[in-house]
Structure formats: C-alpha cells, structure tokens
C-alpha cells in the first residue's frame, strides 16, 4: 500500500450529475484541488468538506434483480470466522 505524502491532488471517481453520459461510469476520474475547499467555514478545515466541488458526492448502487434469500445469506450476511481450538 502506498501512503500519500501530499494533500492534492487526490482522485475523485465516478463522474457527476453535470457530466455527459460518457463520463458517468466508475472509471471516470478527476484530480482534486485545493480550490474545492475555499468556502469551508470550519477551522481547521475538514478533509471531507468540499463546498466548491459540486460534482463530488456518492452513488447509491443496487442490483438490477433482488437476490434470493439464500443468495443474501451466502453473499451479504456477516459471518464470524471459525474459531480454532487452542492446542
């Protein structure tokens, strides 16, 4: 894993509500910039507050077809790892 050594630029992915259709995909990327935080009223400024980055947000994703109850249990439900017996 590489640890960043600078604050900017970072990568924002996925396109925005204002992009053309060809940019509305998870592979779409844009570099962040310090100007996105110009209006942050917090002191110190938040790492998450981007008032001037109008295209930055989150996406809600759901499956096209709802999985069956068995598929949900198999893929979605949290299970605890098996405990090994002490030697």
N, C-alpha and C positions, 0 to 999 in steps of 0.2 A: 504494500500500500504506500502511495506517495502522499506525504503531508504537504499541504500548500505552505508556501513561505511568504506570499503576498495576499492582500485582500482582494485586489482586482487584477485582471478580470477573472471571473468565475463563469461557469456555463449555466445558462438557462435553457431548458429543453421543452419542446412540445408546441411551439407556436402560440399565438394569442388570438383573442376574439376578433382582432382587427386585421389579421393576416389573410392573404389569399389562400385558397384551398390547398395549393401545393405545399404550403408551409405548416399545415395542420396535421402534423404527424410527430411521433416521438423522436424521430431522427432530426427534426429541425432544431438548430442550436443558435444561440446568440451570446456574445460575451457581455457580462455585466459591466457597469461603470459607476464610478463614484457619484455622478450627477443624479443617479436614481434616488439618492438619499438627501438631496438638497433641502427638502421640506420636513425632514424628520425633526419633530419638536422635542424628542427625548434627549436628555443629557445624562450619561453618554448615549450616543446614537445606538439604536438597536441593530443587530445583524439581520433582523427579519423585516424591518420597516422600510418599504420601498414605495413611497407615495408617488414618485415620479416615474415609476416603472409600471405603466398602466397595462402592459401586456403580460405581467408576471402574476401568476396565480396557481391554481391547482386544477387538476382534472379529476372528474368522477368517472370511474370505469366500472362497467358491469358486463356480465356475459350476455350474449345475444339470447341464449336459451338457458333458463334456470336449471342448474344441476339437480339431479335426483337426490333424495335424502341420503342414499348410500354414497354417492359421489361427494356430497358435502362432508360427511363423516370422514371419508377417506382422505380428502384433499384439504379441507378447511379447518376441521376441529383440532384444537391443540391437544396434543398427547404428551404425556410425560415420558422421558426416556426410561428405558428399562433399568432398574437398579441391579447392579451386580452384587452377588452375595460376597461379603468380606471373606478373605482367605482364611 
